[in-house]
Amino acid sequence: MKPYLAIISARFRMLLQYRAAAVAGFATQLFWGLIRVMIFQAFYESTLAPQPMTFADVVTYVWLGQAMLRILPWDVEGEHRQMIRSGTVAYELLRPLDLYATWFSRALAFRIAPTTLRALPMFALAIPFLGMGWPASWGSAAAFAAAMVGALALSAAITTLVSITLLWTLSGDGLSRLIPAAVVLLSGMIVPLPLFPGWAQGILNLLPFRGVVDLPFRLYMGHIPPGQVFAVLAHQLGWTVGLVAIGRLALGRGIRRLVVQGG
């Protein structure tokens, strides 16, 4: 365990150096957050039909999404892609470490560092000035924190699995186009999942993406009582374990058939 904690720590500290990118990303997320709030405001003002979420809740949901945007598993590290393209992935195989655990640890740091740099200033700005609400209760805040740990693990499992597929696709350009669209739509990042039609809810409940965004955010707002956090964690843990198992199986097959190119 100690080597993998060291990997997380080293990668985290390295990624914290990209402060200019974090500032630019924060400005972009702030801009798009304002645009999305205005779109939802127009939607709510144009209808009298009852909605499953109030406009105030939607505003909070939007700003939570902007704060936690970088936790979404919609891309892979450029270094992984470059290692596989150049053939230097062979060095990864020579290290006396479990390769899957190494890549999973890197994925954790890849999600934690940029989220930390952008989430803290977003909370500091959105809560007092942009209409974002506080957690519904102290219990909701604790449940949200626990669910975000589960969301991080689930996101890292998805990220690692996508990284492993590069052993077959090499460039990864196809996945880099498909994954973002699926993740942002099915997680609730574009439209809060409670606003989806009833026939889609059963499908969304079965997919892993809800555990990354929708479930933690609704714990924050109190839509899901804090006492149900264990059901949320079970959903996240179940998918994480399943995706880790699939990832290990895929990595084992990929290594056995690996042909190193470049170098």
C-alpha positions as CSV (number, residue, x, y, z in Angstrom):
1,M,0.0,0.0,0.0
2,K,2.8,2.4,0.9
3,P,4.2,2.6,-2.7
4,Y,0.8,3.5,-4.1
5,L,0.2,6.2,-1.5
6,A,3.5,7.6,-2.5
7,I,2.4,7.6,-6.2
8,I,-0.8,9.4,-5.3
9,S,1.1,12.0,-3.2
10,A,3.8,12.6,-5.8
11,R,1.3,12.9,-8.7
12,F,-0.9,15.2,-6.6
13,R,1.9,17.5,-5.8
14,M,3.1,17.6,-9.4
15,L,-0.4,18.4,-10.7
16,L,-0.8,21.2,-8.2
17,Q,1.8,23.1,-10.1
18,Y,-0.6,23.8,-13.0
19,R,-2.1,26.8,-11.3
20,A,-2.5,28.9,-14.5
21,A,-4.5,26.1,-16.0
22,A,-6.6,25.9,-12.9
23,V,-7.3,29.7,-13.0
24,A,-8.3,29.4,-16.7
25,G,-10.4,26.4,-16.0
26,F,-12.1,28.1,-13.1
27,A,-13.0,31.1,-15.3
28,T,-14.4,28.8,-18.0
29,Q,-16.4,26.9,-15.5
30,L,-17.8,30.1,-14.0
31,F,-18.8,31.4,-17.4
32,W,-20.6,28.1,-18.4
33,G,-22.2,27.9,-15.0
34,L,-23.8,31.3,-15.4
35,I,-25.0,30.3,-18.9
36,R,-26.6,27.1,-17.6
37,V,-28.3,28.9,-14.7
38,M,-29.8,31.4,-17.2
39,I,-31.0,28.6,-19.4
40,F,-32.7,26.8,-16.5
41,Q,-34.2,30.2,-15.3
42,A,-35.8,30.7,-18.7
43,F,-37.1,27.1,-18.6
44,Y,-38.7,27.5,-15.2
45,E,-40.2,30.9,-16.0
46,S,-41.7,29.6,-19.2
47,T,-43.8,26.8,-17.5
48,L,-46.3,26.5,-14.7
49,A,-46.0,22.7,-14.6
50,P,-44.7,21.3,-11.3
51,Q,-41.1,20.1,-11.5
52,P,-39.3,17.5,-9.4
53,M,-36.7,20.1,-8.4
54,T,-37.2,23.8,-7.4
55,F,-35.2,26.4,-9.4
56,A,-33.1,27.1,-6.3
57,D,-32.2,23.4,-6.1
58,V,-31.2,23.4,-9.7
59,V,-29.0,26.4,-9.2
60,T,-27.2,24.6,-6.4
61,Y,-27.0,21.5,-8.5
62,V,-25.4,23.5,-11.3
63,W,-22.7,25.1,-9.2
64,L,-21.9,21.8,-7.5
65,G,-21.3,20.4,-11.0
66,Q,-19.1,23.3,-11.9
67,A,-17.1,22.9,-8.7
68,M,-16.7,19.1,-9.1
69,L,-16.3,19.1,-12.9
70,R,-12.8,17.7,-12.9
71,I,-13.8,14.6,-10.9
72,L,-15.7,13.4,-14.0
73,P,-14.0,10.4,-15.7
74,W,-14.2,12.0,-19.2
75,D,-10.5,11.9,-20.2
76,V,-7.3,10.1,-19.5
77,E,-3.8,11.4,-18.6
78,G,-1.9,12.5,-21.7
79,E,1.1,10.8,-20.2
80,H,-0.6,7.4,-20.4
81,R,-1.5,8.0,-24.0
82,Q,2.0,9.1,-24.9
83,M,3.6,6.1,-23.1
84,I,1.5,3.7,-25.2
85,R,2.1,5.5,-28.4
86,S,5.9,5.8,-27.9
87,G,6.4,2.3,-26.4
88,T,7.7,3.6,-23.1
89,V,4.9,1.7,-21.5
90,A,7.4,-1.2,-21.4
91,Y,9.1,0.6,-18.5
92,E,5.8,0.4,-16.5
93,L,5.9,-3.4,-16.9
94,L,9.4,-3.6,-15.4
95,R,8.5,-1.9,-12.1
96,P,8.0,-4.2,-9.1
97,L,4.5,-2.9,-8.6
98,D,1.0,-4.1,-9.6
99,L,0.4,-2.3,-12.9
100,Y,-3.4,-1.9,-12.3
101,A,-2.9,-0.4,-8.8
102,T,-0.3,1.9,-10.2
103,W,-2.5,3.3,-12.9
104,F,-5.5,3.5,-10.5
105,S,-3.4,5.5,-8.0
106,R,-2.4,7.9,-10.8
107,A,-6.0,8.2,-11.8
108,L,-6.9,9.1,-8.2
109,A,-4.3,11.9,-8.2
110,F,-5.4,13.0,-11.7
111,R,-8.9,13.6,-10.4
112,I,-8.1,15.0,-6.9
113,A,-5.6,17.7,-7.7
114,P,-7.5,19.8,-10.4
115,T,-10.7,19.3,-8.5
116,T,-9.1,20.7,-5.4
117,L,-7.7,23.7,-7.2
118,R,-11.1,24.6,-8.8
119,A,-13.7,23.5,-6.3
120,L,-12.5,25.6,-3.3
121,P,-12.7,29.0,-5.1
122,M,-16.0,28.0,-6.8
123,F,-17.6,27.2,-3.4
124,A,-16.2,30.5,-2.0
125,L,-17.8,32.5,-4.9
126,A,-21.0,30.5,-5.6
127,I,-22.4,30.2,-2.1
128,P,-22.4,33.9,-1.1
129,F,-22.9,35.5,-4.6
130,L,-24.3,33.1,-7.2
131,G,-27.3,31.5,-5.4
132,M,-25.7,28.2,-4.4
133,G,-27.2,26.9,-1.2
134,W,-25.6,25.4,1.8
135,P,-26.0,21.7,2.6
136,A,-29.5,20.9,3.9
137,S,-28.0,19.9,7.3
138,W,-24.8,18.8,9.0
139,G,-25.9,15.2,8.3
140,S,-26.3,16.0,4.6
141,A,-22.9,17.6,4.5
142,A,-21.3,14.5,6.1
143,A,-23.2,12.2,3.7
144,F,-22.1,14.4,0.7
145,A,-18.4,14.1,1.8
146,A,-18.7,10.4,2.1
147,A,-20.4,10.0,-1.2
148,M,-17.8,12.2,-2.9
149,V,-15.1,9.7,-1.7
150,G,-17.1,7.0,-3.3
151,A,-17.5,9.1,-6.5
152,L,-13.8,9.6,-6.6
153,A,-13.1,5.9,-6.4
154,L,-15.7,5.2,-9.1
155,S,-14.4,7.9,-11.4
156,A,-10.8,6.5,-11.0
157,A,-12.0,3.0,-11.9
158,I,-13.7,4.3,-15.1
159,T,-10.6,6.4,-15.9
160,T,-8.3,3.4,-15.4
161,L,-10.5,1.2,-17.6
162,V,-10.4,3.8,-20.4
163,S,-6.7,4.0,-20.1
164,I,-6.4,0.3,-20.4
165,T,-8.4,0.3,-23.7
166,L,-5.6,2.4,-25.2
167,L,-3.6,-0.9,-25.4
168,W,-6.0,-1.8,-28.2
169,T,-7.0,1.6,-29.7
170,L,-3.5,3.1,-29.5
171,S,-4.4,6.7,-30.2
172,G,-7.6,6.7,-28.2
173,D,-9.1,9.4,-30.3
174,G,-12.4,7.6,-30.7
175,L,-12.9,7.1,-26.9
176,S,-11.9,10.7,-26.3
177,R,-14.9,11.8,-28.4
178,L,-17.4,9.2,-27.0
179,I,-16.6,9.2,-23.3
180,P,-17.2,12.9,-22.5
181,A,-20.6,12.9,-24.2
182,A,-21.8,9.8,-22.3
183,V,-20.4,10.9,-18.9
184,V,-21.7,14.5,-18.9
185,L,-25.2,13.4,-20.1
186,L,-25.7,10.3,-18.0
187,S,-24.2,11.6,-14.8
188,G,-26.5,14.7,-14.6
189,M,-23.8,17.3,-15.4
190,I,-25.8,18.7,-18.3
191,V,-29.3,18.3,-17.0
192,P,-30.1,17.2,-13.4
193,L,-31.2,13.6,-13.6
194,P,-34.5,14.2,-11.7
195,L,-35.6,16.3,-14.7
196,F,-35.2,13.3,-17.1
197,P,-38.5,11.6,-18.1
198,G,-39.8,8.8,-15.9
199,W,-39.1,6.1,-18.4
200,A,-35.4,7.0,-18.3
201,Q,-35.0,6.8,-14.5
202,G,-34.8,3.1,-14.3
203,I,-32.0,3.0,-16.9
204,L,-30.1,5.8,-15.2
205,N,-30.3,4.0,-11.9
206,L,-28.6,1.0,-13.3
207,L,-25.6,2.9,-14.8
208,P,-22.5,3.9,-12.8
209,F,-22.5,7.5,-13.9
210,R,-25.2,8.6,-11.4
211,G,-22.9,7.7,-8.6
212,V,-20.3,10.3,-9.7
213,V,-22.6,13.4,-9.8
214,D,-26.3,13.0,-9.2
215,L,-26.4,10.9,-6.0
216,P,-23.7,13.0,-4.0
217,F,-25.3,16.3,-5.1
218,R,-28.8,15.2,-4.0
219,L,-27.4,14.1,-0.7
220,Y,-26.0,17.6,-0.3
221,M,-29.4,19.2,-1.0
222,G,-31.3,16.8,1.2
223,H,-33.3,15.2,-1.6
224,I,-31.8,12.0,-0.4
225,P,-31.9,11.7,3.4
226,P,-28.5,11.3,5.1
227,G,-29.6,8.0,6.4
228,Q,-29.7,6.6,2.9
229,V,-26.0,7.3,2.3
230,F,-25.2,3.7,2.8
231,A,-27.4,2.7,-0.2
232,V,-25.5,5.4,-2.3
233,L,-22.2,4.1,-1.1
234,A,-23.3,0.5,-1.9
235,H,-24.2,1.6,-5.5
236,Q,-20.8,3.3,-5.9
237,L,-18.8,0.5,-4.3
238,G,-20.6,-2.2,-6.4
239,W,-19.8,-0.4,-9.6
240,T,-16.2,0.3,-8.5
241,V,-15.5,-3.3,-7.7
242,G,-17.1,-4.5,-10.9
243,L,-15.1,-2.0,-13.0
244,V,-11.9,-2.8,-11.2
245,A,-12.5,-6.5,-12.0
246,I,-13.2,-5.8,-15.6
247,G,-10.1,-3.5,-15.8
248,R,-7.8,-6.1,-14.3
249,L,-9.1,-8.7,-16.7
250,A,-8.7,-6.4,-19.7
251,L,-5.2,-5.4,-18.5
252,G,-4.1,-9.0,-18.1
253,R,-5.2,-9.8,-21.6
254,G,-3.7,-6.7,-23.0
255,I,-0.3,-7.3,-21.5
256,R,-0.2,-10.9,-22.8
257,R,-0.9,-9.6,-26.3
258,L,1.2,-6.4,-26.0
259,V,3.4,-5.5,-28.9
260,V,5.6,-2.5,-28.1
261,Q,5.8,0.1,-30.8
262,G,8.2,3.0,-31.0
263,G,10.9,3.5,-28.4
